[in-house]
Amino acid sequence: MTGTPEGDLDLLFQIWVTLVGLAFGSFLNVCIARMPEDRSVAHPPSHCPACGHKIRWYENIPVVSWVVLRARCSGCGTRISPLYPTIELMMGALSLLLYRHLVETPTLENMGAWALYLLFVFILVGSTFIDIRHYIIPDEFSIFAVPVGFFGVMALDFGGYEGPNAMAWQSSAYGALAGGGVLLLTIGAWWLVRRVEAMGFGDVKLLAMMGAFLGAAPAVPFILVMACFLGSAVGLVMMVRRGGGLSTQVPFGPFLAASGVIYLFFGEAIIRNWLPTWSFVYG
Ligand SMILES: [Zn+2]
Protein backbone atom coordinates (compact mmCIF):
# COMPACT_ATOMS: atom_id res chain seq x y z
CA MET A 1 0.00 0.00 0.00
CA THR A 2 1.04 3.64 0.16
CA GLY A 3 2.44 3.91 3.68
CA THR A 4 -0.02 6.38 5.24
CA PRO A 5 -3.64 5.73 6.29
CA GLU A 6 -4.84 8.67 4.14
CA GLY A 7 -2.91 7.32 1.16
CA ASP A 8 -4.36 3.83 1.63
CA LEU A 9 -7.87 5.23 1.85
CA ASP A 10 -7.32 7.29 -1.31
CA LEU A 11 -6.00 4.21 -3.16
CA LEU A 12 -9.08 2.20 -2.10
CA PHE A 13 -11.35 5.00 -3.33
CA GLN A 14 -9.50 5.11 -6.66
CA ILE A 15 -9.98 1.35 -7.12
CA TRP A 16 -13.63 1.59 -6.09
CA VAL A 17 -14.52 4.47 -8.46
CA THR A 18 -12.80 2.60 -11.33
CA LEU A 19 -14.91 -0.51 -10.65
CA VAL A 20 -18.07 1.62 -10.45
CA GLY A 21 -17.12 3.21 -13.79
CA LEU A 22 -16.62 -0.23 -15.39
CA ALA A 23 -20.06 -1.34 -14.12
CA PHE A 24 -21.62 1.89 -15.49
CA GLY A 25 -19.95 1.09 -18.83
CA SER A 26 -21.49 -2.38 -18.81
CA PHE A 27 -24.96 -0.90 -18.24
CA LEU A 28 -24.29 1.77 -20.88
CA ASN A 29 -23.72 -1.01 -23.45
CA VAL A 30 -27.26 -2.21 -22.74
CA CYS A 31 -28.62 1.36 -23.11
CA ILE A 32 -26.77 1.90 -26.41
CA ALA A 33 -28.12 -1.35 -27.85
CA ARG A 34 -31.73 -1.02 -26.65
CA MET A 35 -32.68 2.66 -26.30
CA PRO A 36 -32.76 3.48 -30.06
CA GLU A 37 -35.20 0.57 -30.51
CA ASP A 38 -37.36 1.75 -27.59
CA ARG A 39 -36.72 -1.50 -25.73
CA SER A 40 -36.54 -1.61 -21.92
CA VAL A 41 -33.03 -1.38 -20.50
CA ALA A 42 -34.10 -3.43 -17.46
CA HIS A 43 -35.92 -6.33 -19.05
CA PRO A 44 -35.33 -8.96 -20.37
CA PRO A 45 -31.86 -9.82 -18.95
CA SER A 46 -28.91 -9.64 -21.35
CA HIS A 47 -28.82 -12.36 -23.97
CA CYS A 48 -26.94 -13.11 -27.18
CA PRO A 49 -28.75 -11.37 -30.07
CA ALA A 50 -27.85 -14.27 -32.40
CA CYS A 51 -28.90 -17.38 -30.42
CA GLY A 52 -30.74 -16.00 -27.37
CA HIS A 53 -28.20 -17.56 -24.99
CA LYS A 54 -28.82 -15.98 -21.56
CA ILE A 55 -25.66 -14.24 -20.36
CA ARG A 56 -24.72 -15.57 -16.92
CA TRP A 57 -23.31 -13.27 -14.24
CA TYR A 58 -19.76 -14.56 -14.75
CA GLU A 59 -20.06 -13.91 -18.49
CA ASN A 60 -21.09 -10.32 -17.73
CA ILE A 61 -18.01 -9.06 -15.84
CA PRO A 62 -16.79 -5.87 -17.55
CA VAL A 63 -13.79 -6.40 -19.88
CA VAL A 64 -12.73 -9.65 -18.09
CA SER A 65 -15.53 -11.77 -19.58
CA TRP A 66 -14.92 -10.48 -23.09
CA VAL A 67 -11.23 -11.50 -22.80
CA VAL A 68 -11.96 -14.89 -21.14
CA LEU A 69 -14.66 -15.73 -23.73
CA ARG A 70 -12.19 -14.64 -26.47
CA ALA A 71 -14.82 -12.25 -27.87
CA ARG A 72 -17.28 -15.05 -28.71
CA CYS A 73 -20.72 -16.08 -27.38
CA SER A 74 -20.35 -19.28 -25.33
CA GLY A 75 -23.65 -20.56 -26.81
CA CYS A 76 -23.17 -20.14 -30.56
CA GLY A 77 -19.68 -18.65 -31.07
CA THR A 78 -20.95 -15.40 -32.64
CA ARG A 79 -18.35 -12.64 -32.36
CA ILE A 80 -18.88 -10.08 -29.57
CA SER A 81 -17.95 -6.56 -30.73
CA PRO A 82 -14.81 -4.98 -29.20
CA LEU A 83 -17.01 -1.90 -28.71
CA TYR A 84 -18.39 -3.52 -25.50
CA PRO A 85 -15.09 -3.70 -23.56
CA THR A 86 -14.01 -0.39 -25.14
CA ILE A 87 -17.01 1.45 -23.67
CA GLU A 88 -16.48 -0.31 -20.32
CA LEU A 89 -12.80 0.73 -20.24
CA MET A 90 -13.72 4.26 -21.30
CA MET A 91 -16.22 4.62 -18.43
CA GLY A 92 -13.78 3.06 -15.92
CA ALA A 93 -11.04 5.49 -16.97
CA LEU A 94 -13.36 8.52 -17.03
CA SER A 95 -14.69 7.67 -13.57
CA LEU A 96 -11.15 7.49 -12.16
CA LEU A 97 -10.13 10.73 -13.94
CA LEU A 98 -13.25 12.48 -12.62
CA TYR A 99 -12.44 11.37 -9.09
CA ARG A 100 -8.89 12.68 -9.43
CA HIS A 101 -10.13 15.93 -10.96
CA LEU A 102 -13.02 16.71 -8.60
CA VAL A 103 -12.24 15.01 -5.30
CA GLU A 104 -9.40 16.43 -3.25
CA THR A 105 -10.64 14.70 -0.10
CA PRO A 106 -13.51 12.18 -0.20
CA THR A 107 -16.09 14.28 1.65
CA LEU A 108 -19.79 13.77 1.01
CA GLU A 109 -20.12 16.87 -1.20
CA ASN A 110 -17.00 16.01 -3.23
CA MET A 111 -18.19 12.44 -3.79
CA GLY A 112 -21.58 13.89 -4.74
CA ALA A 113 -19.87 15.96 -7.44
CA TRP A 114 -18.06 12.85 -8.69
CA ALA A 115 -21.37 10.93 -8.86
CA LEU A 116 -23.23 13.76 -10.66
CA TYR A 117 -20.52 14.23 -13.29
CA LEU A 118 -20.07 10.48 -13.75
CA LEU A 119 -23.74 10.42 -14.70
CA PHE A 120 -23.13 13.40 -17.02
CA VAL A 121 -20.24 11.61 -18.77
CA PHE A 122 -22.32 8.40 -18.95
CA ILE A 123 -25.02 10.37 -20.82
CA LEU A 124 -22.47 12.00 -23.17
CA VAL A 125 -20.70 8.73 -24.08
CA GLY A 126 -24.09 7.08 -24.62
CA SER A 127 -25.47 9.83 -26.88
CA THR A 128 -22.22 9.85 -28.86
CA PHE A 129 -22.37 6.16 -29.81
CA ILE A 130 -26.14 6.20 -30.43
CA ASP A 131 -25.86 9.34 -32.60
CA ILE A 132 -22.99 7.87 -34.67
CA ARG A 133 -24.95 4.68 -35.34
CA HIS A 134 -28.56 5.91 -35.60
CA TYR A 135 -28.39 9.70 -36.15
CA ILE A 136 -30.62 10.25 -33.12
CA ILE A 137 -30.09 11.29 -29.51
CA PRO A 138 -32.64 9.69 -27.15
CA ASP A 139 -34.65 12.09 -24.95
CA GLU A 140 -33.51 10.11 -21.88
CA PHE A 141 -29.96 11.22 -22.71
CA SER A 142 -30.85 14.84 -23.43
CA ILE A 143 -33.97 16.79 -22.46
CA PHE A 144 -35.14 14.32 -19.77
CA ALA A 145 -31.74 14.70 -18.07
CA VAL A 146 -32.12 18.52 -17.71
CA PRO A 147 -33.91 18.22 -14.32
CA VAL A 148 -31.30 15.68 -13.18
CA GLY A 149 -28.56 18.23 -13.87
CA PHE A 150 -30.58 21.07 -12.32
CA PHE A 151 -31.40 19.30 -9.05
CA GLY A 152 -27.93 17.73 -8.92
CA VAL A 153 -26.25 21.15 -9.20
CA MET A 154 -28.71 22.51 -6.63
CA ALA A 155 -27.87 19.69 -4.19
CA LEU A 156 -24.12 20.37 -4.64
CA ASP A 157 -24.66 24.12 -4.15
CA PHE A 158 -26.69 23.67 -0.94
CA GLY A 159 -24.30 20.91 0.19
CA GLY A 160 -21.40 23.37 0.08
CA TYR A 161 -19.45 21.83 -2.81
CA GLU A 162 -16.62 24.22 -3.77
CA GLY A 163 -14.41 22.13 -6.08
CA PRO A 164 -13.98 22.42 -9.88
CA ASN A 165 -17.13 23.46 -11.76
CA ALA A 166 -18.91 24.50 -8.55
CA MET A 167 -21.68 27.02 -9.29
CA ALA A 168 -24.78 28.66 -7.88
CA TRP A 169 -27.90 26.58 -8.62
CA GLN A 170 -29.38 29.39 -10.76
CA SER A 171 -26.50 28.98 -13.23
CA SER A 172 -27.86 25.54 -14.08
CA ALA A 173 -31.20 26.99 -15.21
CA TYR A 174 -29.47 29.72 -17.24
CA GLY A 175 -27.22 27.05 -18.77
CA ALA A 176 -30.14 24.91 -19.94
CA LEU A 177 -31.90 27.96 -21.43
CA ALA A 178 -28.72 29.28 -23.09
CA GLY A 179 -27.70 25.86 -24.45
CA GLY A 180 -31.10 25.06 -25.92
CA GLY A 181 -31.82 28.66 -26.98
CA VAL A 182 -28.64 29.33 -28.94
CA LEU A 183 -29.05 26.21 -31.12
CA LEU A 184 -32.76 26.84 -31.58
CA LEU A 185 -31.95 30.35 -32.84
CA THR A 186 -29.27 28.92 -35.16
CA ILE A 187 -31.74 26.44 -36.64
CA GLY A 188 -34.35 29.20 -37.04
CA ALA A 189 -31.95 31.63 -38.72
CA TRP A 190 -30.57 28.94 -41.03
CA TRP A 191 -34.06 27.87 -42.01
CA LEU A 192 -35.03 31.45 -42.88
CA VAL A 193 -31.97 31.83 -45.11
CA ARG A 194 -31.55 28.37 -46.65
CA ARG A 195 -34.88 26.58 -45.99
CA VAL A 196 -33.05 23.55 -44.57
CA GLU A 197 -32.54 22.39 -41.01
CA ALA A 198 -28.93 23.12 -40.04
CA MET A 199 -28.97 20.43 -37.38
CA GLY A 200 -31.39 18.17 -35.54
CA PHE A 201 -33.47 19.04 -32.52
CA GLY A 202 -31.56 16.26 -30.75
CA ASP A 203 -28.57 18.63 -30.72
CA VAL A 204 -30.71 21.41 -29.19
CA LYS A 205 -31.85 19.10 -26.39
CA LEU A 206 -28.31 17.76 -25.89
CA LEU A 207 -26.78 21.23 -25.43
CA ALA A 208 -29.65 22.24 -23.12
CA MET A 209 -28.78 19.19 -20.97
CA MET A 210 -25.07 20.11 -21.01
CA GLY A 211 -25.90 23.66 -19.95
CA ALA A 212 -27.89 22.30 -16.99
CA PHE A 213 -24.84 20.34 -15.77
CA LEU A 214 -22.16 22.95 -16.60
CA GLY A 215 -23.88 26.36 -16.39
CA ALA A 216 -24.29 29.01 -19.12
CA ALA A 217 -21.02 30.94 -19.29
CA PRO A 218 -18.37 30.15 -20.16
CA ALA A 219 -19.48 26.52 -20.74
CA VAL A 220 -22.02 27.02 -23.56
CA PRO A 221 -19.92 29.32 -25.82
CA PHE A 222 -16.81 27.20 -25.09
CA ILE A 223 -18.60 23.99 -26.13
CA LEU A 224 -20.06 25.58 -29.29
CA VAL A 225 -16.72 26.94 -30.50
CA MET A 226 -14.87 23.71 -29.62
CA ALA A 227 -17.54 21.54 -31.30
CA CYS A 228 -17.43 23.59 -34.52
CA PHE A 229 -13.64 23.39 -34.51
CA LEU A 230 -13.60 19.61 -33.95
CA GLY A 231 -16.42 19.11 -36.47
CA SER A 232 -14.65 21.11 -39.19
CA ALA A 233 -11.36 19.29 -38.57
CA VAL A 234 -12.98 15.85 -38.80
CA GLY A 235 -15.17 16.93 -41.75
CA LEU A 236 -12.13 18.13 -43.70
CA VAL A 237 -10.22 14.90 -43.05
CA MET A 238 -13.23 12.86 -44.22
CA MET A 239 -13.64 15.01 -47.38
CA VAL A 240 -9.97 14.54 -48.29
CA ARG A 241 -9.99 10.80 -47.61
CA ARG A 242 -13.27 10.02 -49.36
CA GLY A 243 -13.03 12.71 -52.01
CA GLY A 244 -16.73 13.39 -51.35
CA GLY A 245 -18.51 16.72 -51.13
CA LEU A 246 -19.52 18.66 -48.04
CA SER A 247 -22.80 16.82 -47.92
CA THR A 248 -21.34 13.71 -46.27
CA GLN A 249 -23.60 13.28 -43.24
CA VAL A 250 -21.70 13.65 -40.00
CA PRO A 251 -23.78 13.95 -36.80
CA PHE A 252 -22.96 17.04 -34.71
CA GLY A 253 -23.91 15.46 -31.34
CA PRO A 254 -20.61 13.59 -30.80
CA PHE A 255 -18.63 16.84 -31.25
CA LEU A 256 -20.86 18.61 -28.73
CA ALA A 257 -20.45 15.68 -26.32
CA ALA A 258 -16.66 15.52 -26.72
CA SER A 259 -16.44 19.29 -26.18
CA GLY A 260 -18.49 18.93 -22.98
CA VAL A 261 -15.99 16.39 -21.62
CA ILE A 262 -13.07 18.63 -22.65
CA TYR A 263 -14.73 21.58 -20.89
CA LEU A 264 -15.35 19.54 -17.73
CA PHE A 265 -11.68 18.57 -17.41
CA PHE A 266 -9.77 21.41 -19.10
CA GLY A 267 -12.20 24.32 -19.60
CA GLU A 268 -10.97 26.44 -16.71
CA ALA A 269 -7.27 25.82 -17.53
CA ILE A 270 -7.79 26.60 -21.24
CA ILE A 271 -9.70 29.82 -20.52
CA ARG A 272 -7.24 31.01 -17.85
CA ASN A 273 -4.30 30.40 -20.20
CA TRP A 274 -5.66 31.36 -23.61
CA LEU A 275 -8.48 33.79 -22.87
CA PRO A 276 -7.26 35.64 -19.75
CA THR A 277 -9.79 38.46 -20.26
CA TRP A 278 -12.53 35.86 -19.69
CA SER A 279 -11.00 34.30 -16.57
CA PHE A 280 -12.93 36.79 -14.38
CA VAL A 281 -15.79 34.26 -14.48
CA TYR A 282 -13.73 32.11 -12.12
CA GLY A 283 -13.31 34.95 -9.60
ZN1 LIG B 1 -25.02 -16.76 -29.09
Residues whose N, C-alpha, C, O or C-beta is under 5 A from the ligand:
A	BS01	ZN	C48 A50 C51 G52 H53 C73 G75 C76 G77 T78
